[in-house]
């Protein structure tokens, strides 16, 4: 019975959807932290507008997507492999957005 309880607790946060949400939120949080550390005198929407106009959104997303690396390895360390897969999926989504923005396939 104790083994069953350990298995239930071990897999409590081990879901692909949780990893996807965390993988999408971590770079977003990185952008917000970057904004408040460097550009706190303006507002966030103005910062994003200027980033889009100056074509700096793609490099900014690339920098912030690296945050997923730390999140990924922390879930691997705790043996939450399904959550780690969700983080990788979110990183691929960010990668696709970065490529589309970088080469002008999609413009904002």
C-alpha positions in Angstrom: 0.0 0.0 0.0 2.8 2.4 0.8 4.4 1.7 -2.6 1.1 2.7 -4.3 1.0 5.9 -2.3 4.6 6.8 -3.4 3.7 6.1 -7.0 0.7 8.4 -6.8 2.7 11.2 -5.2 5.6 10.7 -7.6 3.3 11.2 -10.7 1.2 14.0 -9.2 2.8 16.7 -11.2 4.1 14.6 -14.1 1.8 15.6 -16.9 2.6 16.9 -20.4 0.1 19.7 -20.1 1.7 21.0 -16.9 5.1 21.0 -18.7 3.6 22.8 -21.7 2.1 25.5 -19.5 5.3 25.9 -17.5 7.4 26.0 -20.7 5.2 28.7 -22.1 5.2 30.8 -18.9 8.9 30.6 -18.0 10.1 32.7 -21.0 7.2 35.1 -20.6 8.3 35.6 -17.0 11.8 36.1 -18.3 10.7 38.9 -20.7 8.8 40.6 -17.8 11.9 40.4 -15.5 14.1 41.7 -18.3 11.7 44.6 -18.9 11.5 45.6 -15.2 15.3 45.3 -14.8 16.2 47.5 -17.8 13.2 49.5 -19.0 11.1 50.1 -15.9 10.6 53.8 -16.9 8.2 52.9 -19.8 5.2 50.6 -19.7 5.2 47.0 -20.9 3.1 47.5 -24.0 5.3 50.3 -25.2 8.4 48.1 -24.6 6.8 45.3 -26.7 5.8 47.7 -29.4 9.3 49.1 -29.7 10.7 45.5 -29.7 8.5 44.6 -32.6 9.2 47.8 -34.6 13.0 47.4 -34.1 12.9 43.7 -34.9 14.2 42.8 -31.4 11.4 40.5 -30.4 13.0 37.4 -32.0 16.4 37.8 -30.2 14.5 38.6 -27.0 12.4 35.5 -27.3 15.6 33.5 -28.0 17.2 34.7 -24.9 14.2 34.1 -22.7 13.6 30.6 -24.2 17.0 29.5 -22.6 15.2 29.7 -19.3 13.3 26.6 -20.3 16.7 24.8 -20.1 16.8 25.2 -16.4 13.2 24.3 -15.9 13.7 21.2 -18.1 16.7 20.0 -16.2 15.0 20.5 -12.8 12.1 18.3 -13.9 14.5 15.7 -15.3 16.3 15.7 -11.9 13.0 15.0 -10.1 12.2 12.3 -12.6 9.1 14.1 -14.0 9.7 13.0 -17.6 6.2 13.8 -18.9 6.4 17.3 -17.6 9.9 17.6 -19.1 8.4 16.5 -22.5 5.8 19.3 -22.2 8.6 21.8 -21.6 10.4 20.6 -24.7 7.2 20.9 -26.7 6.8 24.5 -25.5 10.4 25.2 -26.4 9.8 23.9 -29.9 6.7 26.2 -30.1 8.9 29.2 -29.1 11.5 28.0 -31.6 9.0 28.0 -34.4 7.8 31.5 -33.4 11.4 32.7 -33.3 12.1 31.4 -36.8 8.9 32.8 -38.2 9.7 36.2 -36.8 13.4 36.1 -37.7 12.8 35.5 -41.3 9.8 37.7 -41.7 7.4 34.9 -42.5 5.1 36.3 -39.9 5.1 40.0 -39.0 3.4 41.6 -36.0 
